Amino acid sequence: MNSETNGRGRIARERMLDVIRSAAISEFSEKGFSGATTQAIALRAGMKKTQLHYYIAGKEELYEELLQQVLTLWNDIMRFDPALTGPSAVLSQYIRNKLHFSFTQPALSRIFTSEVLSGGHYLEKYWPQATENIRQKETVINQWIEQGMLRPLDARLFIMHIWAITQYYADFAVQVKNMYRDTQDSPATQEHIIREVTELVLRGCLPFSPP
């Protein structure tokens, strides 16, 4: 078997794994780890259960891979960009990145939420790094407060409140669609929500300026 044939085989396998991952994201986001089954994932992927297990070892391995994917992507986008200066620019970009992820990958986002609601067993390895990440942001926010760029506030709670608002648009996407507008295929609606959330957050944390 030559290298070209091997290459085509790897590409075909990766494509099939992408189909399986997509099916698993839907299944896990709707039913959580406990409620999801490999039979249901195989059905969503359009294959038999025996075929599915040719590509994956089991449900737990697939779940952990997808959960890690969420955490890795969030780690990449949920940073305070060092290229930006001041709370308005930094927080605006931070909020935009998180909301964009909630709009474009709500099912993947909900896997994290589902895991937290079930007790967070698979997140034990994640918490130390997450705690360090929020501590670093807390330090920056407290510096802004000391410099008079933000009003006095609980920096850690402030970050957690931003998470709560932005994650809502993933966890409650169905409610948003029915009570407001569908964000899935509407960049204009997404942009409007980003502006509204950003203004809400910034008005709540910037120093009060009398008229």
C-alpha positions in Angstrom: 0.0 0.0 0.0 1.6 3.3 -1.1 1.6 6.6 0.8 -1.1 8.1 -1.5 -3.5 5.3 -0.5 -2.6 5.7 3.1 -3.3 9.4 2.8 -6.7 8.9 1.3 -7.5 6.4 4.1 -6.6 8.9 6.8 -8.7 11.6 5.2 -11.7 9.3 4.9 -11.3 8.2 8.5 -11.1 11.8 9.7 -14.2 12.7 7.7 -16.0 9.9 9.4 -14.8 10.9 12.8 -16.1 14.4 12.1 -19.5 13.0 11.3 -19.4 11.0 14.6 -18.3 14.0 16.6 -21.1 16.1 15.2 -23.6 13.4 16.1 -22.2 13.1 19.5 -22.3 16.9 20.2 -26.0 16.8 19.4 -26.6 13.8 21.6 -24.6 14.9 24.6 -25.9 18.4 24.5 -29.5 17.2 24.6 -29.1 14.3 27.0 -25.9 14.7 28.9 -23.4 11.9 29.4 -25.7 9.7 31.4 -28.6 9.9 28.9 -26.6 9.6 25.7 -26.0 6.2 24.2 -23.6 5.0 21.5 -26.7 3.5 19.7 -28.3 6.9 19.5 -25.0 8.5 18.4 -24.6 5.9 15.7 -28.2 6.5 14.5 -27.5 10.3 14.3 -24.3 9.6 12.4 -26.2 7.3 9.9 -24.3 4.1 10.8 -24.7 0.9 12.8 -23.4 0.7 16.3 -20.8 -1.9 15.3 -19.5 0.6 12.7 -19.3 3.3 15.3 -17.2 1.2 17.6 -14.8 0.7 14.7 -13.9 4.4 15.1 -14.3 5.0 18.8 -13.5 3.0 21.9 -16.6 4.0 23.7 -18.9 6.8 24.9 -16.7 8.0 27.7 -13.7 8.5 25.4 -15.8 10.5 23.0 -17.4 12.6 25.7 -14.1 13.5 27.2 -12.7 14.5 23.8 -15.6 16.8 23.2 -15.5 18.3 26.6 -11.8 19.0 26.2 -12.5 20.6 22.9 -14.9 23.1 24.5 -12.3 23.9 27.2 -9.5 24.3 24.7 -11.5 26.6 22.5 -12.7 28.7 25.4 -9.1 29.0 26.6 -8.1 30.4 23.2 -10.9 32.9 23.0 -11.6 33.9 26.6 -8.4 35.8 27.2 -7.8 39.4 28.0 -6.1 40.5 24.7 -2.7 42.0 25.7 -2.7 43.9 22.4 -5.7 46.0 23.6 -5.5 48.8 26.2 -8.0 49.7 28.9 -11.1 48.0 30.2 -13.5 49.1 27.5 -11.5 47.7 24.7 -10.5 44.5 26.5 -13.9 43.7 27.9 -15.7 44.5 24.7 -13.5 42.0 22.8 -13.9 39.4 25.6 -17.7 39.6 25.5 -17.8 39.5 21.7 -15.6 36.4 21.5 -17.7 34.5 24.1 -21.1 35.5 22.6 -19.9 34.6 19.1 -19.0 31.1 20.4 -22.4 30.8 22.1 -24.2 31.8 18.8 -22.2 29.6 16.5 -21.6 26.5 18.7 -24.5 26.4 21.2 -24.7 22.6 21.3 -20.9 22.3 22.0 -21.2 24.9 24.7 -24.1 23.1 26.3 -22.0 20.0 26.9 -20.0 21.9 29.5 -23.2 23.1 31.1 -24.6 19.6 31.2 -21.5 18.3 32.8 -21.6 21.0 35.5 -25.2 20.3 36.2 -24.4 16.6 36.6 -21.8 17.3 39.2 -18.7 18.1 37.1 -17.0 14.7 37.6 -15.2 15.0 34.2 -14.0 18.6 35.1 -11.9 17.8 38.1 -8.7 18.1 36.0 -10.0 21.5 34.6 -10.7 23.4 37.8 -7.0 24.2 38.8 -6.3 25.8 35.5 -9.6 27.5 35.4 -9.0 29.0 38.8 -5.6 30.3 37.7 -7.1 31.8 34.6 -9.8 33.7 36.5 -7.2 34.8 39.1 -5.1 36.4 36.4 -8.2 38.3 35.1 -9.0 39.3 38.6 -5.6 40.8 39.0 -6.0 42.9 35.9 -9.4 44.1 36.9 -8.2 45.1 40.4 -5.4 47.1 38.7 -8.0 48.9 36.7 -10.0 49.6 39.8 -6.9 50.9 41.6 -6.2 53.2 38.6 -9.7 54.6 38.7 -10.6 53.0 35.4 -13.4 50.9 36.9 -15.7 51.4 39.9 -14.9 49.3 43.0 -16.4 45.9 42.5 -15.8 42.2 43.2 -13.6 41.3 40.3 -14.1 37.5 40.4 -17.9 37.9 40.6 -17.8 40.4 37.8 -16.1 37.8 35.4 -18.6 35.1 36.5 -21.5 37.5 35.8 -20.1 38.0 32.2 -20.0 34.2 31.8 -23.6 33.9 33.0 -24.9 36.5 30.5 -22.9 35.2 27.5 -23.5 31.5 28.2 -27.3 32.1 28.4 -27.3 32.5 24.6 -26.0 29.0 24.2 -27.9 27.2 27.0 -31.2 28.9 26.3 -30.9 29.3 22.5 -34.4 27.8 22.1 -35.8 30.4 24.4 -34.0 33.2 22.7 -35.3 32.0 19.4 -38.9 32.0 20.6 -39.0 35.0 22.9 -36.8 37.3 20.8 -35.2 36.3 17.5 -33.3 33.4 16.0 -29.6 34.2 16.2 -28.5 31.1 14.2 -28.4 32.6 10.7 -28.8 36.3 11.5 -25.5 38.2 11.9 -27.5 41.4 12.4 -29.3 40.0 15.4 -26.0 38.6 16.8 -24.4 42.0 16.4 -27.3 43.7 18.1 -27.1 41.4 21.1 -23.4 41.8 21.3 -23.8 45.6 21.4 -26.5 45.4 24.0 -24.7 43.1 26.3 -21.4 45.0 26.0 -23.1 48.3 26.9 -24.9 46.7 29.8 -21.6 45.3 31.2 -19.6 48.5 30.6 -22.2 50.8 32.1 -22.3 48.6 35.1 -18.5 48.7 35.8 -17.1 52.0 34.5 -16.8 54.9 36.9 -19.9 57.1 37.2 -19.5 60.3 35.3 -22.0 63.0 36.3 -23.8 64.7 33.4 
